[in-house]
Amino acid sequence: MYALGIIIFLLLVFLFMAIKVLNEYERGVIFRLGRVIDYKGPGLIILIPVIDRMVRVSLRTVTMDVPSQDVITRDNVSVKVSAVIYFRVMEPTKAVIEVENYLYATSQLAQTTLRSVCGQSELDELLSEREKVNLEIQEILDRHTEPWGVKVSMVEVKHIDLPSEMQRAIARQAEAERERRAKVINAEGEFQAAARLAEAAKIIAVEPTALQLRFLQTLVEVSAEKNSTTIFPVPIDLLEPFLKKHKQTD
């Protein structure tokens, strides 16, 4: 009876060591006597106790924050830049045997690449062409992590922390740009108005009667004011064209 109990106990230990269950997003890299034979999963897998050893690897996308990095841009501006990277393991075997810790290695590579790329860019590029910077960092990371079986799918620069004096300078620059645009729009409006007046002057030069009609229209507009009395002298020569037409009809 005692021997049966020992056998049952050893059988349970064997089953516990031999049977493993992997989730849908997991793969198990199998080492047999220290050599990689393959990766298995998901689902139920059976190992040879003592001889086989399994390392679990997750295939889900990892979201990793890149801590804020001190960067001196190409135009000698000191800024702090932080980012976030998205990557996943594509080849579990390489992720285990090609690098000691792919998570730590990817994090360190992302920090150095962020400093390098931002240091080669000017401040205006970092602020206005962030998508270009993101793509450049992503391409560099993906190229260096490919031997590890890791795919970097996206990189996003989260925050660029500027010194206070640089923030004030950018604010003044933006204000000056708005004033410049306002002056340009105002000048454009004056130019268009002057062009219209020049066209009107040409029409009046050809048709003097148009000037008299405009004069009479002004009198109508002035007379529409209820609370004011306006005395407006009317030159006789303004009526001369109408008098000539009247004589001709007679």
KOLLUM-854817 format. One record per residue: residue in three letters; x, y, z of N, C-alpha, C in turn. Coordinates in pm, 1 decimal, padded with zeros to 6 digits. Example, Ala and Ser with C-alpha at 12.3 -4.5 7.8 and 13.67 -1.06 7.14 Angstrom:
<gubas>
ALA 01319.0 -00569.0 00780.0 01230.0 -00450.0 00780.0 01320.0 -00330.0 00780.0 .
SER 01285.0 -00225.0 00708.0 01367.0 -00106.0 00714.0 01290.0 00003.0 00787.0 .
</gubas>
This chain:
<gubas>
MET 00084.2 -00121.2 00000.0 00000.0 00000.0 00000.0 00087.1 00125.5 00000.0 .
TYR 00192.7 00122.6 00078.2 00284.0 00236.2 00086.2 00353.0 00257.4 -00048.3 .
ALA 00393.1 00146.3 -00113.2 00458.7 00154.5 -00243.9 00364.1 00210.1 -00348.4 .
LEU 00235.2 00173.7 -00339.6 00136.4 00225.7 -00434.3 00120.7 00375.5 -00419.5 .
GLY 00123.6 00420.7 -00296.3 00113.3 00564.4 -00273.7 00231.9 00637.8 -00333.6 .
ILE 00351.3 00579.1 -00319.1 00470.0 00643.9 -00376.8 00460.5 00647.7 -00528.6 .
ILE 00410.9 00540.2 -00585.8 00397.7 00535.4 -00732.5 00299.6 00641.7 -00781.3 .
ILE 00187.4 00652.0 -00711.9 00087.2 00752.6 -00751.6 00144.5 00892.8 -00737.7 .
PHE 00219.5 00914.8 -00631.4 00279.9 01046.5 -00610.3 00379.6 01079.2 -00721.3 .
LEU 00463.8 00980.2 -00755.4 00561.0 01002.9 -00861.8 00492.8 01025.0 -00996.7 .
LEU 00380.5 00954.9 -01017.1 00306.1 00971.5 -01141.8 00248.4 01111.8 -01152.1 .
LEU 00195.9 01160.5 -01039.4 00141.6 01297.2 -01039.6 00251.2 01400.2 -01064.5 .
VAL 00366.3 01379.4 -01001.6 00478.8 01471.2 -01023.9 00522.3 01466.4 -01170.2 .
PHE 00524.9 01347.0 -01225.8 00562.6 01332.2 -01366.6 00464.7 01407.2 -01457.2 .
LEU 00334.4 01387.4 -01430.4 00233.9 01456.7 -01511.7 00245.1 01608.4 -01495.5 .
PHE 00271.3 01652.6 -01374.7 00283.7 01796.8 -01349.2 00401.9 01854.7 -01425.7 .
MET 00509.9 01779.1 -01431.8 00628.7 01827.8 -01501.9 00619.8 01807.4 -01652.6 .
ALA 00542.1 01709.7 -01695.9 00539.3 01675.6 -01838.1 00431.3 01750.8 -01914.8 .
ILE 00319.9 01780.0 -01850.6 00207.2 01839.9 -01921.3 00205.1 01990.9 -01896.6 .
LYS 00205.1 02065.2 -02004.2 00196.9 02210.9 -01997.8 00085.1 02257.6 -02089.6 .
VAL 00020.5 02366.2 -02049.2 -00087.5 02426.0 -02129.9 -00047.4 02568.8 -02163.3 .
LEU -00046.6 02596.6 -02293.0 -00011.4 02730.2 -02340.0 -00135.0 02800.7 -02394.6 .
ASN -00146.6 02929.3 -02362.2 -00258.3 03008.4 -02412.8 -00242.1 03035.5 -02562.3 .
GLU -00347.4 03088.9 -02621.9 -00347.0 03114.0 -02765.8 -00234.0 03208.4 -02807.0 .
TYR -00201.1 03304.3 -02720.4 -00099.8 03404.3 -02753.9 00040.5 03363.8 -02707.7 .
GLU 00058.0 03241.0 -02657.6 00186.9 03196.0 -02605.8 00247.1 03087.0 -02693.2 .
ARG 00380.7 03084.5 -02692.8 00453.1 02973.9 -02754.8 00559.9 02928.4 -02655.8 .
GLY 00592.8 02800.1 -02661.1 00692.4 02744.1 -02570.9 00815.5 02697.7 -02647.7 .
VAL 00929.2 02760.4 -02622.1 01054.3 02719.0 -02686.2 01111.1 02602.8 -02603.9 .
ILE 01129.8 02487.3 -02667.6 01169.2 02365.0 -02599.0 01320.5 02343.9 -02610.4 .
PHE 01385.8 02329.3 -02495.0 01527.9 02293.4 -02488.2 01537.3 02147.4 -02443.0 .
ARG 01603.4 02063.7 -02519.3 01624.9 01923.3 -02482.5 01774.0 01901.6 -02462.7 .
LEU 01807.8 01878.7 -02336.6 01948.3 01863.6 -02297.8 02031.2 01984.2 -02343.8 .
GLY 01970.1 02102.3 -02332.3 02040.2 02226.1 -02363.2 02033.1 02271.8 -02506.0 .
ARG 01976.2 02190.9 -02595.0 01966.9 02227.9 -02735.2 01821.9 02257.6 -02771.6 .
VAL 01802.7 02362.4 -02851.0 01667.4 02398.1 -02895.0 01622.5 02299.7 -03001.3 .
ILE 01505.1 02240.8 -02979.6 01451.9 02149.1 -03080.5 01342.4 02216.5 -03164.1 .
ASP 01259.8 02299.4 -03100.6 01151.6 02367.4 -03172.2 01071.3 02447.2 -03070.7 .
TYR 00972.6 02518.7 -03120.6 00876.2 02581.0 -03028.6 00738.6 02519.5 -03054.4 .
LYS 00661.2 02511.0 -02948.7 00530.1 02446.5 -02957.0 00422.8 02538.5 -02899.9 .
GLY 00299.5 02502.2 -02928.6 00185.9 02575.0 -02876.5 00103.6 02636.8 -02989.2 .
PRO -00014.5 02686.1 -02955.9 -00075.3 02685.0 -02821.1 -00144.4 02552.1 -02791.6 .
GLY -00199.4 02543.1 -02671.0 -00271.0 02423.9 -02630.5 -00188.3 02335.7 -02538.3 .
LEU -00219.5 02205.7 -02540.4 -00156.0 02108.8 -02451.6 -00029.0 02055.0 -02516.6 .
ILE 00081.5 02058.9 -02442.3 00206.0 02001.0 -02490.7 00262.5 01910.5 -02380.8 .
ILE 00342.8 01813.2 -02422.8 00400.0 01716.5 -02328.8 00551.8 01723.8 -02336.8 .
LEU 00613.4 01737.3 -02221.3 00758.8 01744.8 -02211.3 00812.9 01617.4 -02145.9 .
ILE 00938.8 01592.8 -02170.7 01007.2 01482.4 -02101.9 01069.8 01541.0 -01975.6 .
PRO 01021.2 01500.7 -01859.5 01074.3 01558.6 -01735.3 01224.9 01542.5 -01724.6 .
VAL 01288.0 01643.2 -01665.9 01432.2 01649.3 -01641.9 01509.8 01674.1 -01770.9 .
ILE 01466.4 01614.2 -01879.6 01538.4 01627.8 -02006.2 01497.1 01755.7 -02080.0 .
ASP 01366.1 01785.0 -02082.3 01315.4 01901.2 -02155.1 01294.8 02019.4 -02060.2 .
ARG 01319.5 02138.7 -02117.0 01291.7 02263.2 -02044.0 01221.5 02359.0 -02140.4 .
MET 01118.3 02425.5 -02091.7 01038.0 02512.4 -02177.6 01049.3 02657.4 -02131.7 .
VAL 01061.2 02747.8 -02228.3 01061.2 02892.4 -02201.7 00938.8 02951.9 -02271.0 .
ARG 00851.7 03012.1 -02192.2 00730.6 03073.8 -02248.6 00763.6 03208.4 -02313.1 .
VAL 00703.4 03232.4 -02429.3 00719.7 03359.4 -02500.7 00581.3 03407.8 -02542.6 .
SER 00550.3 03532.5 -02510.5 00421.5 03591.4 -02548.3 00433.0 03655.8 -02685.1 .
LEU 00331.2 03633.0 -02767.8 00327.9 03690.2 -02902.1 00241.9 03815.0 -02909.2 .
ARG 00190.3 03860.2 -02797.3 00107.4 03980.8 -02799.1 00192.1 04107.0 -02821.4 .
THR 00127.8 04210.6 -02873.6 00197.3 04337.5 -02893.9 00229.6 04400.6 -02758.7 .
VAL 00353.8 04440.9 -02743.4 00400.0 04503.0 -02619.6 00402.7 04654.4 -02638.5 .
THR 00343.3 04726.0 -02543.2 00347.6 04872.6 -02542.3 00449.1 04915.0 -02437.2 .
MET 00556.1 04979.7 -02481.2 00665.6 05013.8 -02390.4 00691.5 05164.4 -02393.9 .
ASP 00690.9 05224.7 -02277.1 00724.9 05366.5 -02265.4 00875.8 05384.1 -02268.4 .
VAL 00919.5 05479.4 -02348.3 01061.5 05516.8 -02349.9 01076.8 05637.3 -02257.9 .
PRO 01154.8 05625.3 -02150.0 01167.0 05736.9 -02055.5 01217.1 05864.0 -02123.1 .
SER 01188.3 05977.3 -02059.7 01229.5 06106.3 -02113.6 01381.5 06112.5 -02126.2 .
GLN 01427.4 06152.5 -02245.6 01570.0 06157.1 -02276.0 01614.6 06302.0 -02296.1 .
ASP 01730.4 06335.3 -02238.6 01789.4 06467.5 -02261.1 01856.8 06468.4 -02397.8 .
VAL 01812.2 06561.7 -02482.4 01860.1 06567.1 -02620.6 01902.2 06710.4 -02652.3 .
ILE 02014.7 06723.1 -02722.7 02057.8 06852.1 -02777.3 02038.5 06844.9 -02928.3 .
THR 01947.8 06924.6 -02980.3 01915.7 06920.9 -03122.1 02031.5 06974.7 -03205.9 .
ARG 02016.6 06963.1 -03336.5 02123.0 07006.4 -03426.4 02146.6 07157.1 -03419.0 .
ASP 02041.0 07234.1 -03383.1 02058.7 07378.5 -03367.9 02084.9 07416.8 -03221.8 .
ASN 02139.1 07321.3 -03143.1 02189.0 07346.4 -03006.7 02079.9 07392.6 -02909.9 .
VAL 01965.3 07327.7 -02915.1 01857.0 07351.6 -02819.2 01842.7 07227.6 -02732.2 .
SER 01846.1 07245.9 -02600.7 01834.6 07133.5 -02507.6 01687.0 07105.4 -02479.2 .
VAL 01642.6 06984.1 -02507.9 01503.1 06945.3 -02486.3 01499.3 06807.7 -02421.2 .
LYS 01382.7 06773.4 -02366.4 01355.9 06640.1 -02313.6 01248.6 06576.2 -02399.5 .
VAL 01276.9 06456.6 -02449.7 01187.3 06389.0 -02542.9 01152.5 06251.2 -02487.8 .
SER 01024.1 06219.6 -02487.2 00977.7 06086.3 -02447.1 00896.7 06025.8 -02561.6 .
ALA 00887.3 05893.1 -02561.6 00818.9 05824.8 -02671.5 00756.7 05695.6 -02620.4 .
VAL 00681.3 05631.4 -02708.0 00624.6 05499.7 -02679.7 00642.9 05414.3 -02804.3 .
ILE 00679.5 05287.3 -02784.8 00700.9 05196.9 -02897.6 00607.4 05076.6 -02884.5 .
TYR 00569.4 05022.2 -02999.8 00482.7 04904.9 -03006.0 00557.1 04796.8 -03085.3 .
PHE 00573.3 04680.1 -03024.7 00645.0 04571.7 -03092.0 00589.9 04437.8 -03044.4 .
ARG 00624.5 04333.7 -03116.9 00582.2 04198.3 -03081.6 00685.0 04098.4 -03131.5 .
VAL 00683.6 03980.8 -03070.0 00774.7 03872.7 -03109.0 00715.0 03799.2 -03228.5 .
MET 00793.2 03788.1 -03334.6 00749.3 03716.4 -03453.3 00810.3 03575.9 -03460.1 .
GLU 00933.2 03559.9 -03406.9 01001.5 03430.7 -03408.1 01045.0 03398.4 -03265.2 .
PRO 00968.2 03315.9 -03193.7 00997.5 03288.0 -03052.3 01136.7 03230.7 -03028.1 .
THR 01184.0 03145.6 -03117.6 01314.9 03083.0 -03096.4 01426.6 03187.3 -03095.1 .
LYS 01425.3 03279.5 -03191.7 01526.9 03384.6 -03196.4 01517.6 03476.0 -03074.6 .
ALA 01394.6 03505.4 -03029.6 01377.9 03594.6 -02914.9 01437.4 03535.7 -02787.8 .
VAL 01453.4 03403.8 -02783.3 01507.5 03338.5 -02664.5 01658.4 03317.5 -02675.2 .
ILE 01704.7 03274.0 -02792.2 01845.7 03234.1 -02801.9 01936.4 03344.7 -02856.6 .
GLU 01881.5 03445.9 -02927.6 01966.5 03549.0 -02987.4 01994.4 03665.7 -02892.7 .
VAL 01913.4 03683.0 -02790.3 01932.3 03793.7 -02697.3 01890.8 03746.1 -02558.5 .
GLU 01960.1 03796.0 -02457.6 01933.8 03747.8 -02321.8 01794.6 03786.9 -02273.4 .
ASN 01758.4 03914.6 -02293.2 01627.6 03963.8 -02250.6 01581.1 04062.2 -02357.2 .
TYR 01491.8 04017.9 -02445.9 01454.1 04100.9 -02559.8 01377.2 04225.9 -02516.8 .
LEU 01305.9 04219.1 -02404.8 01233.9 04337.0 -02357.2 01331.1 04446.3 -02313.2 .
TYR 01429.3 04407.8 -02232.4 01528.3 04504.4 -02184.9 01613.4 04555.5 -02300.7 .
ALA 01651.5 04465.7 -02390.9 01735.0 04506.1 -02504.4 01661.0 04604.0 -02594.9 .
THR 01534.6 04578.6 -02620.2 01456.0 04669.4 -02704.7 01438.3 04804.8 -02638.2 .
SER 01419.3 04804.0 -02506.4 01404.6 04930.1 -02433.5 01531.6 05014.0 -02442.0 .
GLN 01646.2 04952.1 -02420.6 01772.2 05026.5 -02426.6 01801.2 05076.6 -02567.8 .
LEU 01773.0 04994.3 -02666.2 01793.9 05036.3 -02804.1 01702.8 05152.6 -02841.1 .
ALA 01580.0 05150.3 -02791.0 01486.7 05258.8 -02820.2 01534.7 05391.1 -02760.0 .
GLN 01590.9 05386.2 -02639.3 01639.1 05508.8 -02576.1 01755.6 05569.6 -02653.5 .
THR 01851.2 05487.4 -02690.7 01966.8 05540.3 -02763.6 01927.0 05588.8 -02902.8 .
THR 01836.1 05518.9 -02968.2 01791.9 05561.4 -03101.1 01714.0 05691.4 -03093.7 .
LEU 01631.7 05707.5 -02991.6 01556.0 05832.0 -02974.5 01650.6 05950.5 -02959.2 .
ARG 01754.1 05934.2 -02875.9 01850.2 06043.3 -02858.4 01925.3 06072.4 -02988.8 .
SER 01963.2 05967.7 -03060.3 02040.7 05985.9 -03182.1 01959.7 06057.4 -03290.3 .
VAL 01838.2 06012.3 -03314.5 01756.6 06070.9 -03422.1 01717.6 06214.4 -03388.5 .
CYS 01674.8 06237.6 -03266.0 01635.5 06373.9 -03227.8 01756.1 06467.4 -03226.4 .
GLY 01874.4 06414.9 -03193.0 01993.5 06497.6 -03192.7 02036.9 06538.0 -03332.2 .
GLN 01995.5 06462.7 -03433.9 02029.6 06495.9 -03571.9 01926.6 06586.3 -03637.5 .
SER 01820.4 06619.9 -03565.7 01713.5 06703.6 -03620.2 01716.0 06840.5 -03554.5 .
GLU 01664.1 06939.2 -03624.3 01647.9 07072.1 -03566.8 01517.0 07077.8 -03489.8 .
LEU 01505.7 07179.7 -03403.5 01387.5 07190.2 -03317.7 01260.1 07204.7 -03400.5 .
ASP 01264.5 07283.4 -03506.5 01145.6 07301.1 -03590.3 01100.9 07169.5 -03652.0 .
GLU 01196.8 07084.0 -03688.4 01161.5 06953.7 -03743.9 01094.2 06865.5 -03639.5 .
LEU 01144.2 06869.1 -03517.1 01082.6 06789.1 -03410.9 00939.5 06832.7 -03383.3 .
LEU 00914.2 06962.9 -03393.2 00781.8 07015.1 -03360.5 00684.0 07002.2 -03476.5 .
SER 00732.1 07021.5 -03599.1 00640.2 07026.4 -03713.2 00640.4 06898.2 -03796.2 .
GLU 00747.6 06819.3 -03790.3 00756.3 06697.9 -03870.9 00774.2 06575.6 -03781.1 .
ARG 00686.2 06564.4 -03682.7 00698.2 06454.7 -03586.4 00675.8 06319.5 -03652.8 .
GLU 00587.6 06315.6 -03751.9 00561.1 06188.0 -03819.2 00686.6 06135.4 -03888.5 .
LYS 00764.4 06225.8 -03945.6 00888.9 06186.3 -04010.9 00987.9 06131.0 -03909.0 .
VAL 00996.3 06194.4 -03792.8 01085.8 06146.6 -03686.5 01039.9 06009.8 -03637.1 .
ASN 00908.9 05992.8 -03618.3 00855.7 05863.0 -03574.3 00893.4 05751.7 -03671.5 .
LEU 00877.6 05778.5 -03800.5 00905.7 05676.3 -03901.2 01054.3 05641.8 -03904.7 .
GLU 01140.1 05741.3 -03889.4 01283.8 05716.1 -03891.6 01326.4 05630.1 -03772.0 .
ILE 01273.2 05661.0 -03653.0 01306.0 05580.4 -03534.8 01254.5 05438.4 -03550.6 .
GLN 01132.5 05424.0 -03603.5 01074.0 05291.2 -03620.6 01155.1 05205.9 -03717.6 .
GLU 01203.2 05266.1 -03826.2 01282.3 05190.4 -03923.5 01414.9 05144.0 -03863.5 .
ILE 01479.9 05230.3 -03785.4 01607.4 05193.0 -03723.8 01587.5 05080.8 -03622.1 .
LEU 01486.6 05094.3 -03537.2 01460.4 04990.6 -03437.2 01424.4 04857.9 -03502.7 .
ASP 01340.6 04863.4 -03604.5 01297.9 04739.7 -03669.9 01415.8 04669.4 -03736.0 .
ARG 01507.5 04746.6 -03791.7 01624.2 04686.3 -03856.9 01716.1 04618.3 -03756.4 .
HIS 01731.8 04678.3 -03637.9 01822.9 04621.6 -03538.3 01759.6 04508.4 -03456.7 .
THR 01627.4 04508.1 -03444.4 01562.3 04402.1 -03366.7 01521.7 04282.4 -03452.0 .
GLU 01534.4 04293.6 -03582.5 01496.9 04180.2 -03668.9 01576.5 04054.2 -03637.2 .
PRO 01708.9 04060.1 -03611.2 01780.8 03936.9 -03575.1 01732.1 03872.9 -03445.6 .
TRP 01660.5 03949.9 -03362.5 01607.2 03894.5 -03237.3 01468.9 03833.6 -03255.8 .
GLY 01415.5 03838.2 -03378.8 01280.7 03788.7 -03402.0 01173.4 03882.6 -03351.8 .
VAL 01206.0 04011.2 -03336.3 01113.2 04111.5 -03285.0 01078.3 04207.8 -03397.0 .
LYS 00949.4 04242.3 -03409.8 00900.7 04334.6 -03510.8 00849.6 04460.7 -03442.7 .
VAL 00913.1 04575.2 -03470.9 00867.4 04704.6 -03418.3 00766.5 04760.9 -03517.7 .
SER 00641.3 04769.7 -03476.1 00534.3 04810.1 -03568.4 00509.4 04959.5 -03568.7 .
MET 00536.3 05028.3 -03457.2 00506.0 05171.4 -03453.5 00584.2 05238.1 -03341.9 .
VAL 00621.7 05363.2 -03365.9 00688.5 05447.8 -03265.9 00619.4 05583.2 -03266.3 .
GLU 00589.6 05635.6 -03149.7 00526.1 05766.2 -03137.4 00602.1 05850.2 -03035.8 .
VAL 00647.3 05968.3 -03079.1 00705.9 06064.7 -02986.3 00590.8 06126.7 -02906.9 .
LYS 00591.2 06106.5 -02775.4 00479.2 06151.2 -02692.2 00488.4 06297.6 -02653.8 .
HIS 00603.9 06338.7 -02604.7 00613.7 06473.3 -02547.5 00752.9 06530.1 -02571.0 .
ILE 00754.2 06659.3 -02605.9 00879.9 06733.1 -02620.6 00875.2 06848.0 -02521.2 .
ASP 00958.5 06839.3 -02420.0 00960.9 06938.9 -02312.8 01066.0 07044.1 -02345.1 .
LEU 01020.1 07168.8 -02368.3 01110.1 07277.8 -02405.6 01144.8 07361.9 -02283.6 .
PRO 01263.4 07423.3 -02281.8 01295.5 07518.9 -02174.7 01199.5 07637.3 -02177.8 .
SER 01180.0 07701.6 -02061.9 01082.9 07810.9 -02052.3 01118.2 07926.1 -02145.4 .
GLU 01247.6 07959.6 -02156.5 01284.9 08070.6 -02244.5 01257.7 08037.7 -02390.7 .
MET 01272.6 07909.1 -02427.9 01241.9 07870.2 -02565.0 01091.5 07873.2 -02590.6 .
GLN 01011.3 07838.4 -02490.1 00866.4 07847.6 -02505.7 00823.1 07991.5 -02528.3 .
ARG 00884.5 08085.5 -02454.9 00850.2 08226.8 -02475.2 00892.7 08273.6 -02614.3 .
ALA 01009.4 08228.4 -02659.3 01056.1 08267.7 -02792.6 00962.2 08215.3 -02901.0 .
ILE 00915.7 08090.1 -02885.1 00823.4 08033.1 -02983.9 00690.5 08107.4 -02980.7 .
ALA 00644.9 08146.2 -02861.6 00519.8 08222.0 -02850.7 00532.9 08357.0 -02921.7 .
ARG 00647.8 08425.5 -02902.8 00668.9 08553.3 -02971.6 00674.8 08533.2 -03123.1 .
GLN 00738.9 08425.9 -03164.2 00746.9 08397.6 -03306.9 00608.0 08372.9 -03365.9 .
ALA 00524.9 08296.4 -03294.1 00389.2 08270.1 -03342.8 00306.7 08399.0 -03349.1 .
GLU 00323.6 08486.1 -03248.6 00251.0 08613.2 -03249.0 00294.9 08701.1 -03365.8 .
ALA 00425.9 08705.3 -03390.9 00475.7 08783.7 -03503.9 00424.4 08728.6 -03636.7 .
GLU 00414.5 08596.7 -03646.9 00362.7 08535.3 -03768.6 00216.0 08571.0 -03789.7 .
ARG 00136.3 08572.0 -03680.7 -00004.7 08610.5 -03692.9 -00018.2 08756.8 -03734.9 .
GLU 00066.0 08845.0 -03678.4 00061.4 08985.0 -03717.7 00100.3 09003.4 -03864.1 .
ARG 00200.4 08926.6 -03907.7 00241.1 08935.3 -04048.1 00127.5 08893.9 -04140.7 .
ARG 00058.2 08785.8 -04105.7 -00053.6 08741.4 -04189.3 -00164.8 08843.7 -04191.0 .
ALA -00192.2 08906.5 -04074.9 -00297.0 09008.8 -04069.4 -00262.2 09127.5 -04158.4 .
LYS -00134.9 09169.9 -04157.2 -00093.1 09281.5 -04241.3 -00101.8 09245.3 -04388.9 .
VAL -00064.1 09123.4 -04422.1 -00072.5 09079.7 -04561.5 -00217.2 09078.3 -04609.2 .
ILE -00307.9 09027.9 -04524.7 -00449.4 09023.5 -04562.3 -00504.3 09164.8 -04577.6 .
ASN -00465.0 09255.3 -04484.6 -00511.1 09394.0 -04492.1 -00460.1 09461.6 -04619.9 .
ALA -00331.1 09439.9 -04651.2 -00274.9 09498.3 -04772.8 -00342.2 09443.4 -04897.8 .
GLU -00372.9 09313.2 -04895.3 -00441.8 09252.4 -05008.8 -00580.7 09313.0 -05027.6 .
GLY -00650.5 09337.3 -04914.3 -00781.5 09401.1 -04922.4 -00773.4 09542.3 -04978.5 .
GLU -00674.0 09619.5 -04934.2 -00656.7 09755.1 -04986.1 -00622.0 09753.5 -05134.8 .
PHE -00540.0 09656.3 -05174.8 -00503.7 09645.0 -05316.1 -00627.3 09616.0 -05400.9 .
GLN -00710.4 09523.7 -05356.4 -00832.0 09492.3 -05431.5 -00926.1 09611.9 -05438.0 .
ALA -00939.2 09685.5 -05323.2 -01025.5 09803.7 -05322.7 -00973.5 09909.7 -05418.9 .
ALA -00840.4 09929.9 -05420.8 -00781.7 10028.3 -05512.3 -00804.5 09988.4 -05657.2 .
ALA -00794.2 09856.7 -05684.8 -00817.3 09810.1 -05821.3 -00961.7 09835.7 -05863.8 .
ARG -01057.3 09814.3 -05771.3 -01197.4 09840.9 -05803.2 -01221.8 09990.0 -05826.4 .
LEU -01159.0 10075.2 -05746.1 -01174.2 10219.4 -05763.6 -01116.3 10265.0 -05896.7 .
ALA -01002.8 10204.5 -05935.1 -00944.1 10239.9 -06064.7 -01037.6 10201.8 -06178.4 .
GLU -01102.4 10083.9 -06168.6 -01198.7 10043.5 -06271.0 -01318.2 10138.8 -06274.6 .
ALA -01364.6 10181.1 -06153.8 -01476.5 10275.7 -06149.1 -01438.6 10410.2 -06210.7 .
ALA -01314.5 10453.9 -06184.3 -01269.7 10581.9 -06241.7 -01266.8 10575.5 -06394.2 .
LYS -01225.6 10461.5 -06450.4 -01224.9 10447.9 -06596.1 -01366.8 10455.0 -06652.4 .
ILE -01461.2 10394.4 -06583.1 -01600.3 10397.5 -06629.8 -01654.3 10540.4 -06624.7 .
ILE -01625.3 10612.9 -06515.0 -01672.7 10750.6 -06501.6 -01609.1 10840.2 -06607.1 .
ALA -01479.8 10813.2 -06638.7 -01413.8 10893.5 -06741.7 -01480.5 10876.8 -06876.4 .
VAL -01531.8 10758.6 -06906.1 -01599.5 10732.8 -07033.3 -01743.3 10784.5 -07029.4 .
GLU -01811.2 10767.8 -06917.3 -01950.9 10808.6 -06900.5 -01960.8 10909.9 -06787.1 .
PRO -01948.9 11039.8 -06812.9 -01958.3 11140.3 -06705.4 -02091.9 11136.7 -06632.1 .
THR -02195.0 11087.8 -06698.7 -02327.1 11082.6 -06634.2 -02324.8 10992.6 -06511.2 .
ALA -02238.8 10891.7 -06511.9 -02230.3 10801.0 -06396.9 -02191.2 10875.5 -06270.8 .
LEU -02107.0 10981.1 -06284.9 -02066.5 11058.2 -06167.6 -02185.6 11134.8 -06109.4 .
GLN -02268.9 11193.7 -06200.0 -02387.0 11264.0 -06150.2 -02483.6 11168.5 -06079.7 .
LEU -02500.6 11047.5 -06138.2 -02590.4 10950.3 -06076.1 -02538.8 10909.5 -05938.3 .
ARG -02407.5 10894.4 -05928.9 -02349.9 10858.8 -05798.2 -02368.6 10972.8 -05699.3 .
PHE -02358.8 11097.0 -05747.4 -02379.7 11212.7 -05661.2 -02522.8 11217.4 -05609.2 .
LEU -02617.2 11193.6 -05699.0 -02757.9 11194.9 -05658.7 -02788.4 11080.5 -05562.5 .
GLN -02725.6 10964.9 -05584.5 -02746.2 10851.9 -05492.8 -02694.1 10885.4 -05353.7 .
THR -02582.1 10956.9 -05348.3 -02528.5 10999.7 -05218.7 -02625.1 11093.0 -05148.7 .
LEU -02689.6 11182.7 -05224.6 -02789.0 11272.1 -05164.7 -02906.4 11195.1 -05105.4 .
VAL -02948.3 11089.3 -05176.5 -03059.1 11006.0 -05124.3 -03018.5 10938.2 -04995.6 .
GLU -02896.0 10886.8 -04988.9 -02849.6 10819.8 -04868.0 -02838.0 10916.4 -04751.4 .
VAL -02790.2 11039.0 -04779.0 -02777.0 11137.6 -04671.9 -02913.8 11181.7 -04622.0 .
SER -03007.0 11196.8 -04715.1 -03140.9 11242.3 -04674.2 -03216.9 11137.2 -04595.4 .
ALA -03169.7 11011.7 -04597.3 -03239.4 10906.2 -04521.9 -03221.0 10921.1 -04371.7 .
GLU -03122.6 11001.3 -04328.1 -03101.7 11025.1 -04185.6 -03214.3 11111.7 -04131.8 .
LYS -03289.0 11060.8 -04032.9 -03409.0 11128.2 -03984.1 -03378.0 11243.1 -03889.0 .
ASN -03273.1 11230.4 -03811.5 -03246.7 11327.3 -03705.0 -03145.5 11433.7 -03744.6 .
SER -03123.3 11451.9 -03870.6 -03025.4 11551.9 -03911.4 -03074.8 11627.8 -04033.6 .
THR -03034.6 11752.6 -04042.4 -03066.8 11837.3 -04157.5 -02937.7 11869.8 -04228.4 .
THR -02932.3 11836.8 -04355.3 -02810.5 11856.0 -04433.1 -02838.0 11952.7 -04547.0 .
ILE -02753.4 12055.7 -04555.8 -02760.5 12150.3 -04667.2 -02649.8 12115.5 -04763.4 .
PHE -02685.8 12075.3 -04882.0 -02590.0 12025.5 -04978.8 -02602.1 12108.0 -05106.3 .
PRO -02500.0 12186.6 -05144.0 -02507.0 12264.3 -05268.0 -02498.2 12173.5 -05389.5 .
VAL -02583.0 12203.0 -05487.1 -02585.5 12124.5 -05610.4 -02535.1 12210.4 -05724.1 .
PRO -02418.2 12179.8 -05780.2 -02367.7 12257.9 -05894.0 -02459.2 12242.9 -06014.9 .
ILE -02473.4 12354.8 -06091.1 -02559.5 12353.9 -06208.4 -02504.6 12261.3 -06316.2 .
ASP -02370.9 12250.8 -06320.7 -02313.0 12168.5 -06427.4 -02348.0 12021.4 -06412.5 .
LEU -02390.7 11981.5 -06291.3 -02434.6 11843.0 -06276.5 -02564.9 11816.4 -06351.2 .
LEU -02646.1 11920.0 -06362.5 -02775.0 11902.9 -06430.9 -02765.0 11928.1 -06580.4 .
GLU -02649.7 11976.3 -06626.5 -02636.2 12013.2 -06767.2 -02657.6 11894.7 -06860.6 .
PRO -02604.6 11777.0 -06830.8 -02630.3 11664.9 -06923.7 -02777.8 11631.1 -06935.5 .
PHE -02850.8 11641.6 -06826.3 -02994.8 11611.5 -06833.4 -03068.9 11718.2 -06912.4 .
LEU -03026.3 11845.3 -06897.8 -03089.5 11954.0 -06971.8 -03065.5 11941.5 -07120.6 .
LYS -02940.9 11897.2 -07158.0 -02911.8 11881.2 -07299.5 -02999.1 11772.0 -07359.6 .
LYS -03014.8 11659.4 -07287.3 -03100.7 11551.0 -07338.3 -03246.3 11597.4 -07351.8 .
HIS -03287.8 11684.5 -07257.3 -03426.7 11733.5 -07261.2 -03447.6 11822.9 -07382.2 .
LYS -03347.8 11911.3 -07413.3 -03359.7 11996.7 -07530.7 -03359.5 11917.0 -07657.7 .
GLN -03277.3 11811.9 -07660.8 -03273.1 11730.0 -07781.5 -03405.5 11661.1 -07807.0 .
THR -03469.8 11616.1 -07702.1 -03600.8 11551.1 -07721.1 -03706.3 11649.8 -07764.9 .
ASP -03693.9 11779.3 -07721.0 -03790.0 11881.4 -07766.2 -03768.6 11915.4 -07913.3 .
</gubas>
